[in-house]
Amino acid sequence: MIGTGYHGTLTSNVESILRSGLRPRGRRKSHDAYLGIPSNPEFVYLASSPVLAADHITRISERLYGGAPVTILSIDATGLNNRLVYPDEDWLSDEWNSDLRFWPHKEQLAFMRLHQAEWEESLSNICSIAYRGVVKPHLINANPIPLIQYISDEKRRMWQERVLKSRAMQKTQAA
C-alpha cells in the first residue's frame, strides 16, 4: 500500500469530511468526466502525489465552481483495508483497451474486480487508485493543505496532454 495518499476537495467540504470521513460520491454527479470515464459512484480516488490531487480538484473548481478554494487532504493509506483497493478505471481502460465508460455499472465493477490485484500498476502508471468504501476520519490528516494555485505549468501541460489523448482515443473508437 502507498504510505500517504492525497485527495483534493473543495475547502467548503473539509469540515464534513474530517467529521464523517471521505465518502464515495454515490448518486451525486461525477465532476471528472473530462478525463474520459466518470468516477465510479462506489469509489474514492487517491493520488500518490499532492500535485496530481491539486491539479484534478483545481480543474473541477475552475470548471464548475467559479474557482472556489480547494484543499488537499493527506490520507494515511497504510490504514486502508487492502481488500477495498482497486486500480483506477481510467488506467484499466487504457491498459486493457476497453472503453469502460460505455459499459453498464455492474460490468465495470466486474471488470475492476477481475483486475483488482493490478492496483499497484495503476498507482505506478497514473499515480492513482480507487478505494471502494469510506476513508475513515482517523486516517485523514486534521491539518489539510489549503491551496490557491499549486499546479506547475509543466504538470498542467502533462495533464492536458493526457486528456487530449483520451479524447482522441474516444473519437477513434466511436468512429
C-alpha positions in Angstrom: 0.0 0.0 0.0 1.1 3.6 -0.5 2.1 5.3 2.7 0.3 8.6 2.0 -2.5 9.2 -0.4 -3.9 12.6 -1.4 -7.4 13.7 -2.3 -8.4 17.1 -3.5 -11.7 18.6 -2.4 -13.4 22.0 -2.2 -12.4 23.7 1.0 -16.1 24.0 1.9 -16.2 20.2 2.2 -13.3 19.8 4.6 -15.1 20.1 7.9 -17.7 17.5 6.9 -15.0 15.1 5.6 -13.0 15.4 8.8 -16.1 14.6 10.8 -17.6 11.8 8.7 -14.8 10.5 6.5 -14.1 10.7 2.8 -17.1 9.1 1.1 -17.7 7.8 -2.4 -19.9 10.2 -4.5 -22.9 7.9 -4.5 -25.7 9.4 -6.5 -24.0 12.8 -6.8 -23.0 13.7 -10.4 -19.4 12.9 -11.4 -17.3 16.0 -11.9 -14.4 14.4 -13.7 -15.9 13.2 -16.9 -13.3 15.4 -18.8 -10.8 12.6 -18.0 -12.7 10.1 -20.2 -14.6 7.9 -17.7 -16.8 9.4 -15.0 -15.8 8.4 -11.5 -17.4 5.3 -10.2 -20.1 6.1 -7.5 -18.8 3.5 -5.2 -15.2 4.6 -5.0 -13.0 7.3 -3.5 -9.9 8.2 -5.5 -6.5 8.8 -4.0 -3.4 10.1 -5.8 0.2 9.4 -4.8 1.1 13.0 -5.3 -0.4 16.2 -3.8 0.3 17.9 -7.2 -1.9 15.4 -9.1 -4.7 15.8 -6.5 -4.3 19.6 -6.6 -4.4 19.6 -10.4 -7.6 17.5 -10.5 -9.6 19.4 -7.9 -8.4 22.8 -9.4 -9.8 21.8 -12.7 -13.1 20.9 -11.2 -13.2 24.1 -9.1 -12.4 26.2 -12.2 -14.9 24.4 -14.5 -17.9 24.1 -12.1 -17.4 26.3 -9.0 -16.0 29.6 -10.3 -12.5 28.9 -8.9 -13.7 28.1 -5.3 -10.9 27.5 -2.8 -9.6 23.9 -2.8 -7.8 21.8 -0.2 -5.7 18.7 -0.5 -6.2 16.1 2.2 -3.4 13.7 3.1 -4.5 10.2 3.9 -2.7 7.6 6.0 -3.2 4.9 3.3 -1.5 2.2 5.4 -4.7 2.1 7.5 -6.9 1.4 4.5 -8.4 -2.1 4.0 -6.3 -3.7 1.3 -9.3 -5.7 0.1 -11.0 -2.5 -0.9 -8.2 -1.1 -3.0 -8.6 -1.2 -6.8 -6.9 0.2 -9.9 -8.3 3.4 -11.2 -10.7 2.6 -14.1 -9.0 5.2 -16.3 -5.8 3.1 -16.1 -7.8 -0.1 -16.7 -9.5 1.3 -19.7 -6.2 2.4 -21.3 -4.3 -0.7 -20.2 -6.9 -3.2 -21.5 -8.0 -1.1 -24.4 -11.6 -1.2 -23.1 -14.0 1.7 -23.3 -15.5 1.2 -19.8 -17.4 4.5 -19.9 -20.0 2.8 -22.2 -20.3 -0.3 -20.0 -23.1 -0.8 -17.5 -22.2 -0.2 -13.9 -22.3 -3.9 -13.0 -19.9 -4.8 -15.9 -17.5 -2.0 -14.9 -17.4 -3.4 -11.3 -16.9 -6.9 -12.5 -14.0 -5.8 -14.7 -12.5 -3.9 -11.9 -12.8 -6.9 -9.6 -11.2 -9.1 -12.2 -8.2 -6.8 -12.3 -8.2 -5.7 -8.6 -4.7 -7.1 -8.0 -3.3 -4.7 -10.5 -3.8 -1.6 -8.3 0.0 -1.2 -7.9 0.4 -0.9 -11.7 -2.4 1.8 -11.7 -0.5 3.6 -9.0 2.8 3.5 -10.8 1.4 4.4 -14.2 -1.1 7.1 -13.5 -0.4 7.7 -9.8 -4.0 7.0 -8.8 -6.0 4.2 -7.1 -9.7 3.7 -6.3 -10.9 2.8 -2.9 -14.3 1.1 -2.6 -15.6 2.5 0.6 -15.3 5.3 3.2 -11.9 6.5 4.2 -12.3 6.8 7.9 -11.8 10.2 9.6 -8.9 9.0 11.8 -6.9 8.3 8.6 -7.3 11.8 7.3 -4.8 14.5 8.4 -6.6 17.0 10.5 -4.3 19.7 9.1 -5.2 19.8 5.4 -3.1 21.7 2.9 -5.1 24.7 1.6 -4.2 25.6 -2.0 -4.7 28.7 -4.0 -2.8 27.8 -7.1 -0.4 24.8 -6.7 0.0 23.4 -10.1 3.1 24.0 -12.1 2.8 24.8 -15.8 4.7 21.5 -16.6 2.2 19.4 -14.6 -0.7 21.2 -16.2 0.7 20.6 -19.7 1.2 16.9 -19.0 -2.3 16.5 -17.6 -3.8 18.3 -20.7 -1.9 16.0 -23.0 -3.4 13.0 -21.2 -6.9 14.5 -21.5 -6.4 15.2 -25.3 -5.0 11.7 -25.8 -8.1 10.2 -24.1 -10.5 12.3 -26.1 -8.7 11.3 -29.4 -9.0 7.6 -28.4 -12.7 8.1 -27.7 -13.3 9.7 -31.1 -11.4 6.9 -32.8 -13.3 4.2 -31.1 -16.7 5.9 -31.7 -15.9 6.2 -35.5 
